[in-house]
Amino acid sequence: MKTKSSAQPSLALDLVEPGRDEHMVATRKTTEKLPEGVTSKMMYRDVVRIAWPSFIELTLTQLASMVDLMMVGKLGAAAIAGVGLTTQPKFLMMTMFQAMNVGATALVARHKGASQQNKANLILRQALLLTLVLSLIGGVLVFLFAEPLVQFMGAAEAPTLADGTIYLKIQALGIVTVALTSTITASLRGAGNSRTAMMYNLTANVVNVLFNYLLIYGNFGFPRMEVAGASLATVIGQVVAMVLAFASVMGHRNYVHLSIHDFPRGFKPEKEAMFSIFNVGIPAMVEQLVMRTGMIIYSRTVAGLGTVAFATHQVCMNIQALSFMNGQAFAVSATSLMGQSLGKKRPDMAEYYTSRTRRLGMCVSVFIMACFILFGGTIVGLYNDDPQIVETGAKILMFVALIQPFQSSQFILAGALRGAGDTRATAVITTITVLFVRPTLAILLINLTYLGLYGAWIALAADQLLRSLLVWLRFISGKWKKLRI
């Protein structure tokens, strides 16, 4: 029975009748005629209601990451390069539990659409258990092998290796906190609640930036820790986020929640729930592992161009990551609304929501594209005022600008496919583009032409364009309507 406090704002989806099993096998495209009583305005409102908190949260989180790199950038190119070399090993460490979170989001959304709150809460508990185990394993391994990992990534100079190693070791110590927080966030988003996650993650970002100021440069009597201080500040912010995240799901304020009575009995492994999470999560894990492998090869290739070139590359990658926030925020809407629609056996509503989500994402992407074209050099200059870095970085941002509409659509459609549990298809697409197309093209263009860093970014653009096409073809095939998770 639903409690009053667990109620969520109504969706247009709530106004339609549940579908039947035969609706879940059709592969043809749904007509554009909306169900009676449902308007486009209502559906756009549902998309925005879920997307805007995620957009603010993800954007400000990335801005905090940019501030991190800007503050570290004042220490010199070697410091930027050292921190940059830890990016892919850190993401690789997070791959296991992030993949399980894909399963948690899709399953919570399905159960909410089917009005099965108890099952949604079971998924939250089982996902937290998996996350705890996997993040502990990943954290220990990365801490023990931090230096070889940074060296493998291409740290050719002693200062770069030293900075990267200490940064990565501290990140490994804090991985459990960010892992547990991300699982709670994924479950809340599956239920259509992105506002709660926005609040605790924004608080953590403020804490992170504050401690950056105190610990990187040693202000107000704090020790000057430089790169180590930047990493420690991030972990302190992550601890704050975890505490607030658990506080937010205790009691019955949210659709998915924990009770004091759930500890420890409610966290015993449950075979069916674990299997469901793995069924969606394992392909997502393969996708992430493939992506990180491809990105590591790509990053090592660029690192061979030298410290200044790699520092420029890292600045541009950091700025491009900010542009991801548009597609990723609307992908949160696509995933949640897709899962809830299929839980109610209404694939037609899933298509209606997805098309409107893409339109909104496209509008934002055009604005971002204009900003990069007009203010590219100014943005790069915020990181480092080296004329070579600013000039090269401004030109690279032109590539980033041109792929914005395709990138946005790709993120949103991939989010919709994940909401349907179609993670195997996205894994195959990622394997083709990130593991083969991007690094192969980068190696060829860097080594066989005089394009240098520009060649690496041409390869990145080619990857994004091909991936966008393949994801779109998979979505319009309608095969996701047949999946059972």
C-alpha positions as CSV (number, residue, x, y, z in Angstrom):
1,M,0.0,0.0,0.0
2,K,1.4,3.4,-0.9
3,T,1.8,5.9,1.8
4,K,0.9,9.6,1.3
5,S,4.5,10.6,1.8
6,S,5.7,8.3,-1.0
7,A,3.5,9.8,-3.6
8,Q,5.2,11.5,-6.6
9,P,4.0,14.3,-8.9
10,S,1.5,12.8,-11.4
11,L,2.7,12.1,-15.0
12,A,0.7,12.1,-18.2
13,L,1.4,8.3,-18.1
14,D,-0.8,8.1,-15.0
15,L,-3.8,9.2,-17.1
16,V,-3.6,6.3,-19.6
17,E,-4.9,2.8,-19.1
18,P,-2.4,0.0,-18.6
19,G,-1.5,-1.9,-21.8
20,R,-1.6,-5.6,-22.5
21,D,1.1,-8.1,-23.3
22,E,0.4,-8.0,-27.0
23,H,1.3,-4.3,-27.0
24,M,4.8,-5.3,-26.0
25,V,5.7,-7.3,-29.1
26,A,4.9,-4.8,-31.9
27,T,8.0,-3.4,-33.6
28,R,6.4,-0.9,-36.0
29,K,6.6,2.8,-35.2
30,T,3.7,4.1,-33.0
31,T,1.5,6.7,-34.6
32,E,1.7,10.3,-33.5
33,K,-1.9,10.4,-32.2
34,L,-1.7,10.8,-28.5
35,P,-4.0,8.9,-26.1
36,E,-7.2,10.7,-25.2
37,G,-6.7,13.2,-22.3
38,V,-2.9,13.4,-23.0
39,T,-1.3,16.5,-24.6
40,S,2.2,17.3,-25.8
41,K,2.4,20.0,-23.3
42,M,1.8,17.5,-20.5
43,M,4.5,15.2,-21.8
44,Y,7.1,18.0,-22.3
45,R,6.3,19.0,-18.7
46,D,7.0,15.5,-17.5
47,V,10.3,15.4,-19.4
48,V,11.5,18.8,-18.0
49,R,10.4,17.9,-14.4
50,I,12.8,15.0,-14.4
51,A,15.5,16.6,-16.5
52,W,16.0,20.0,-15.0
53,P,17.3,18.9,-11.6
54,S,19.6,16.4,-13.3
55,F,20.8,19.1,-15.7
56,I,21.6,21.5,-12.9
57,E,23.2,18.7,-10.8
58,L,25.3,17.3,-13.6
59,T,26.3,20.7,-15.0
60,L,27.4,22.1,-11.6
61,T,29.1,18.8,-10.8
62,Q,31.1,19.1,-14.0
63,L,31.7,22.8,-13.3
64,A,33.2,21.7,-9.9
65,S,35.4,19.3,-11.8
66,M,36.4,22.2,-14.1
67,V,37.2,24.4,-11.1
68,D,39.3,21.5,-9.7
69,L,41.3,21.4,-12.9
70,M,41.5,25.2,-13.1
71,M,42.9,25.4,-9.6
72,V,45.3,22.5,-10.3
73,G,46.2,24.3,-13.6
74,K,47.8,27.1,-11.7
75,L,50.4,24.6,-10.5
76,G,51.6,24.1,-14.1
77,A,51.1,21.8,-17.1
78,A,52.7,18.8,-15.3
79,A,50.0,19.0,-12.6
80,I,47.2,19.1,-15.2
81,A,48.7,16.2,-17.1
82,G,49.2,14.2,-13.9
83,V,45.5,14.6,-12.9
84,G,44.4,14.0,-16.5
85,L,46.2,10.7,-16.7
86,T,44.1,9.4,-13.7
87,T,40.8,10.1,-15.4
88,Q,40.5,6.8,-17.3
89,P,41.8,4.5,-14.5
90,K,39.4,6.3,-12.1
91,F,36.4,5.7,-14.5
92,L,37.5,2.1,-15.0
93,M,37.4,1.7,-11.2
94,M,33.8,3.0,-11.2
95,T,32.7,0.8,-14.1
96,M,31.5,-2.2,-12.1
97,F,29.1,-0.5,-9.8
98,Q,27.9,2.1,-12.4
99,A,26.9,-0.8,-14.6
100,M,24.8,-2.3,-11.8
101,N,23.2,1.2,-11.4
102,V,21.9,1.0,-14.9
103,G,20.1,-2.2,-13.9
104,A,18.8,-0.5,-10.7
105,T,17.4,2.5,-12.6
106,A,15.7,0.4,-15.3
107,L,14.2,-2.0,-12.8
108,V,13.0,0.6,-10.3
109,A,11.3,2.4,-13.2
110,R,9.6,-0.8,-14.4
111,H,8.3,-1.6,-11.0
112,K,7.1,2.0,-10.4
113,G,5.2,1.8,-13.8
114,A,3.7,-1.5,-12.7
115,S,2.8,0.0,-9.2
116,Q,5.1,-2.5,-7.4
117,Q,6.7,-0.3,-4.7
118,N,7.9,-3.2,-2.5
119,K,9.9,-4.7,-5.5
120,A,11.4,-1.3,-6.2
121,N,12.6,-1.0,-2.7
122,L,14.0,-4.5,-2.9
123,I,16.0,-3.5,-5.9
124,L,17.4,-0.5,-4.0
125,R,18.7,-2.7,-1.2
126,Q,20.1,-5.4,-3.5
127,A,21.9,-2.8,-5.6
128,L,23.4,-1.2,-2.5
129,L,24.7,-4.6,-1.4
130,L,26.3,-5.2,-4.9
131,T,27.8,-1.7,-5.0
132,L,29.4,-2.1,-1.6
133,V,31.2,-5.3,-2.5
134,L,32.2,-4.2,-6.0
135,S,33.5,-0.8,-5.0
136,L,35.6,-2.3,-2.1
137,I,37.2,-4.7,-4.6
138,G,37.9,-1.9,-7.1
139,G,39.2,0.6,-4.6
140,V,41.7,-1.9,-3.1
141,L,43.0,-2.9,-6.5
142,V,43.4,0.6,-7.8
143,F,45.1,1.8,-4.6
144,L,47.7,-1.0,-4.8
145,F,48.4,-0.5,-8.5
146,A,48.0,3.3,-8.7
147,E,51.6,4.1,-9.8
148,P,51.8,1.4,-12.5
149,L,48.4,2.5,-13.8
150,V,49.5,6.2,-14.1
151,Q,52.7,5.0,-15.7
152,F,50.8,2.8,-18.2
153,M,48.6,5.8,-19.1
154,G,51.7,7.6,-20.4
155,A,53.3,9.5,-17.6
156,A,56.7,10.2,-19.1
157,E,58.1,12.7,-16.6
158,A,58.7,12.1,-12.9
159,P,56.6,15.1,-11.6
160,T,53.6,14.0,-13.7
161,L,53.9,10.4,-12.4
162,A,54.2,11.6,-8.8
163,D,51.1,13.9,-9.0
164,G,49.0,11.3,-10.8
165,T,49.9,8.5,-8.4
166,I,49.0,10.4,-5.2
167,Y,45.8,11.8,-6.8
168,L,44.6,8.3,-7.8
169,K,45.5,6.7,-4.5
170,I,43.3,9.2,-2.6
171,Q,40.5,8.7,-5.1
172,A,40.7,5.0,-4.5
173,L,40.3,5.4,-0.8
174,G,37.0,7.3,-1.3
175,I,35.5,5.2,-4.0
176,V,33.0,3.4,-1.6
177,T,31.3,6.7,-0.7
178,V,30.8,7.8,-4.3
179,A,29.6,4.3,-5.2
180,L,26.9,4.1,-2.6
181,T,25.7,7.6,-3.4
182,S,25.5,6.8,-7.1
183,T,23.3,3.8,-6.4
184,I,20.9,5.8,-4.4
185,T,20.8,8.4,-7.1
186,A,20.2,5.8,-9.8
187,S,17.3,4.4,-7.9
188,L,15.7,7.8,-7.2
189,R,16.0,8.7,-10.9
190,G,14.4,5.4,-11.9
191,A,11.4,6.5,-9.8
192,G,11.4,9.9,-11.6
193,N,12.9,11.8,-8.6
194,S,15.9,13.7,-9.7
195,R,15.4,16.7,-7.4
196,T,16.6,14.9,-4.2
197,A,19.8,13.8,-5.8
198,M,20.4,17.3,-7.1
199,M,20.2,18.7,-3.6
200,Y,22.7,16.4,-1.9
201,N,25.1,16.4,-4.9
202,L,25.1,20.2,-5.1
203,T,25.9,20.4,-1.4
204,A,28.8,18.1,-2.0
205,N,30.1,20.2,-4.8
206,V,30.2,23.3,-2.7
207,V,32.1,21.4,0.0
208,N,34.5,20.1,-2.7
209,V,35.3,23.6,-4.1
210,L,35.7,25.1,-0.5
211,F,38.2,22.4,0.5
212,N,40.0,22.8,-2.9
213,Y,40.7,26.4,-1.9
214,L,41.8,25.4,1.6
215,L,43.9,22.4,0.7
216,I,45.5,23.0,-2.7
217,Y,47.1,26.3,-1.8
218,G,47.1,26.0,2.0
219,N,44.8,28.9,2.8
220,F,43.5,29.9,6.3
221,G,46.1,27.8,8.0
222,F,45.4,24.6,6.2
223,P,48.4,22.6,4.8
224,R,49.4,23.3,1.2
225,M,48.8,19.9,-0.4
226,E,48.6,20.9,-4.1
227,V,47.4,17.9,-6.2
228,A,46.9,15.7,-3.2
229,G,44.7,18.5,-1.7
230,A,42.5,18.6,-4.8
231,S,41.9,14.8,-4.6
232,L,41.2,14.9,-0.8
233,A,38.8,17.8,-1.3
234,T,36.8,15.7,-3.8
235,V,36.7,12.8,-1.3
236,I,35.5,15.0,1.5
237,G,32.7,16.2,-0.8
238,Q,31.8,12.6,-1.7
239,V,31.5,11.7,2.0
240,V,29.1,14.6,2.6
241,A,27.0,13.5,-0.4
242,M,26.8,9.9,0.9
243,V,25.6,10.9,4.3
244,L,22.9,13.2,2.8
245,A,21.9,10.5,0.3
246,F,21.2,7.9,2.9
247,A,19.4,10.5,5.0
248,S,17.1,11.2,2.0
249,V,16.0,7.6,1.6
250,M,15.4,6.8,5.2
251,G,11.7,6.8,6.1
252,H,8.9,7.1,3.6
253,R,9.5,10.5,2.0
254,N,10.5,9.0,-1.3
255,Y,9.0,6.3,-3.5
256,V,12.1,4.2,-3.0
257,H,13.3,4.2,0.6
258,L,15.0,2.3,3.4
259,S,13.8,1.6,6.9
260,I,15.9,1.1,10.1
261,H,14.3,-2.4,10.1
262,D,16.0,-3.2,6.8
263,F,19.4,-3.4,8.5
264,P,20.9,-6.0,8.2
265,R,18.2,-8.5,7.4
266,G,16.8,-6.6,4.4
267,F,20.3,-6.7,2.7
268,K,20.6,-10.5,2.4
269,P,21.2,-11.5,-1.2
270,E,17.9,-12.3,-3.0
271,K,18.3,-14.5,-6.1
272,E,15.6,-13.2,-8.4
273,A,16.4,-9.5,-7.8
274,M,20.1,-10.1,-8.1
275,F,19.6,-11.9,-11.4
276,S,17.4,-9.1,-12.8
277,I,20.1,-6.5,-11.9
278,F,22.8,-8.6,-13.4
279,N,20.7,-9.3,-16.5
280,V,20.7,-5.6,-17.3
281,G,23.9,-4.6,-15.6
282,I,26.4,-7.1,-17.1
283,P,26.0,-5.9,-20.7
284,A,26.3,-2.3,-19.3
285,M,29.5,-3.4,-17.5
286,V,30.9,-4.8,-20.7
287,E,30.0,-1.6,-22.5
288,Q,31.7,0.5,-19.8
289,L,34.8,-1.8,-19.8
290,V,35.0,-1.6,-23.6
291,M,34.6,2.2,-23.5
292,R,37.3,2.6,-20.9
293,T,39.7,0.3,-22.7
294,G,39.1,2.3,-25.9
295,M,39.5,5.6,-24.0
296,I,42.7,4.4,-22.4
297,I,44.2,3.5,-25.8
298,Y,43.1,6.8,-27.1
299,S,44.4,8.8,-24.2
300,R,47.8,7.0,-24.3
301,T,48.0,7.8,-28.0
302,V,47.5,11.5,-27.3
303,A,49.9,11.5,-24.3
304,G,52.7,10.6,-26.8
305,L,52.3,14.1,-28.3
306,G,54.0,15.6,-25.2
307,T,53.1,17.4,-22.0
308,V,51.7,20.6,-23.5
309,A,49.7,18.8,-26.1
310,F,48.2,16.4,-23.6
311,A,47.5,19.3,-21.2
312,T,45.6,21.0,-24.0
313,H,43.8,17.8,-24.8
314,Q,42.8,17.3,-21.2
315,V,41.4,20.9,-20.9
316,C,39.3,20.3,-24.0
317,M,38.1,16.9,-22.8
318,N,37.1,18.6,-19.5
319,I,35.1,21.2,-21.4
320,Q,33.5,18.7,-23.7
321,A,32.4,16.7,-20.6
322,L,30.4,19.8,-19.6
323,S,28.6,19.6,-22.9
324,F,27.7,16.0,-22.1
325,M,25.4,17.3,-19.3
326,N,22.7,18.3,-21.7
327,G,22.3,14.8,-23.3
328,Q,22.9,13.1,-19.9
329,A,20.3,15.1,-18.1
330,F,17.6,14.5,-20.7
331,A,18.8,10.8,-20.9
332,V,17.7,10.6,-17.2
333,S,14.2,11.6,-18.3
334,A,14.3,9.2,-21.2
335,T,15.4,6.3,-19.0
336,S,12.9,6.8,-16.3
337,L,9.9,7.5,-18.6
338,M,10.8,4.7,-20.9
339,G,11.0,2.2,-17.9
340,Q,7.8,3.4,-16.3
341,S,6.0,3.3,-19.7
342,L,7.1,-0.2,-20.4
343,G,6.2,-1.2,-16.8
344,K,2.7,-0.1,-17.6
345,K,2.9,-2.0,-20.9
346,R,2.6,1.2,-22.9
347,P,5.4,1.3,-25.5
348,D,3.5,4.0,-27.4
349,M,3.9,6.3,-24.4
350,A,7.6,5.4,-24.3
351,E,8.0,6.5,-27.9
352,Y,6.1,9.7,-27.4
353,Y,8.2,10.6,-24.4
354,T,11.5,9.8,-26.2
355,S,10.7,11.9,-29.2
356,R,9.9,15.0,-27.1
357,T,12.9,14.5,-25.0
358,R,15.1,14.5,-28.1
359,R,13.5,17.8,-29.3
360,L,14.3,19.5,-26.0
361,G,17.8,18.2,-25.9
362,M,18.4,19.4,-29.5
363,C,17.4,23.0,-28.6
364,V,19.9,23.1,-25.7
365,S,22.6,21.6,-27.9
366,V,22.3,24.4,-30.5
367,F,22.8,26.9,-27.7
368,I,25.9,25.1,-26.4
369,M,27.3,24.9,-29.9
370,A,27.0,28.6,-30.3
371,C,28.8,29.2,-27.0
372,F,31.8,27.1,-28.1
373,I,32.1,28.7,-31.5
374,L,31.9,32.3,-30.1
375,F,33.8,31.9,-26.8
376,G,36.1,28.9,-27.2
377,G,39.4,30.7,-26.6
378,T,38.0,32.5,-23.6
379,I,36.8,29.3,-22.0
380,V,40.2,27.5,-22.6
381,G,42.0,30.5,-21.2
382,L,40.2,30.0,-17.8
383,Y,42.4,26.8,-17.3
384,N,45.8,28.1,-18.5
385,D,46.9,31.2,-20.2
386,D,49.7,29.6,-22.2
387,P,49.1,31.0,-25.7
388,Q,49.8,27.7,-27.4
389,I,47.2,25.9,-25.2
390,V,44.6,28.7,-25.7
391,E,45.0,28.8,-29.5
392,T,45.0,25.1,-30.1
393,G,42.2,24.5,-27.6
394,A,39.9,27.1,-29.2
395,K,40.3,25.4,-32.6
396,I,39.5,22.0,-31.0
397,L,36.4,23.4,-29.5
398,M,35.1,23.9,-33.0
399,F,35.0,20.1,-33.4
400,V,33.2,19.9,-30.1
401,A,30.7,22.5,-31.2
402,L,29.8,20.7,-34.5
403,I,29.0,17.3,-32.9
404,Q,26.7,18.8,-30.2
405,P,23.3,18.0,-31.8
406,F,24.4,14.4,-32.7
407,Q,25.9,13.9,-29.2
408,S,22.7,15.0,-27.5
409,S,20.5,12.7,-29.6
410,Q,22.9,9.8,-29.0
411,F,22.8,10.2,-25.2
412,I,19.0,10.5,-25.1
413,L,18.3,7.5,-27.3
414,A,20.9,5.4,-25.5
415,G,19.3,6.4,-22.2
416,A,15.9,5.3,-23.6
417,L,17.3,1.9,-24.7
418,R,18.8,1.4,-21.2
419,G,15.5,2.2,-19.6
420,A,14.0,-0.6,-21.7
421,G,16.8,-2.9,-20.6
422,D,18.4,-3.0,-24.1
423,T,21.9,-2.8,-22.7
424,R,23.3,-5.5,-25.0
425,A,22.8,-3.3,-28.1
426,T,24.4,-0.3,-26.6
427,A,27.4,-2.5,-25.6
428,V,27.9,-3.7,-29.2
429,I,27.6,-0.1,-30.5
430,T,30.2,1.1,-28.0
431,T,32.5,-1.7,-28.9
432,I,32.4,-0.8,-32.5
433,T,32.9,2.9,-32.1
434,V,35.0,3.5,-29.0
435,L,37.2,0.4,-29.0
436,F,37.8,0.3,-32.7
437,V,36.9,3.4,-34.6
438,R,38.2,6.2,-32.3
439,P,41.6,4.7,-31.2
440,T,42.4,3.3,-34.7
441,L,41.6,6.6,-36.4
442,A,43.6,8.5,-33.8
443,I,46.6,6.3,-34.2
444,L,46.5,6.6,-38.0
445,L,45.9,10.4,-38.1
446,I,48.5,11.2,-35.5
447,N,51.2,8.9,-36.8
448,L,50.6,9.0,-40.5
449,T,49.7,12.7,-41.0
450,Y,50.9,16.0,-39.6
451,L,47.5,16.7,-37.9
452,G,48.8,15.9,-34.4
453,L,46.3,16.7,-31.7
454,Y,43.7,17.8,-34.3
455,G,43.9,14.3,-35.7
456,A,42.9,12.9,-32.4
457,W,39.8,15.1,-32.2
458,I,38.8,14.3,-35.8
459,A,38.8,10.6,-34.6
460,L,36.7,11.6,-31.6
461,A,34.2,13.4,-33.9
462,A,34.0,10.4,-36.2
463,D,33.3,8.1,-33.2
464,Q,30.4,10.3,-32.0
465,L,28.8,10.6,-35.4
466,L,28.9,6.9,-36.1
467,R,27.7,6.1,-32.6
468,S,24.8,8.5,-33.0
469,L,23.7,6.8,-36.3
470,L,23.9,3.3,-34.8
471,V,22.0,4.1,-31.7
472,W,19.2,5.8,-33.8
473,L,18.9,2.8,-36.1
474,R,18.6,0.5,-33.0
475,F,15.9,2.6,-31.5
476,I,13.8,2.9,-34.6
477,S,13.9,-0.9,-35.1
478,G,11.5,-1.2,-32.1
479,K,13.2,-4.4,-30.9
480,W,13.4,-2.9,-27.4
481,K,9.6,-3.4,-27.1
482,K,10.1,-7.1,-26.9
483,L,12.5,-7.2,-24.0
484,R,11.7,-8.7,-20.6
485,I,13.7,-7.7,-17.6
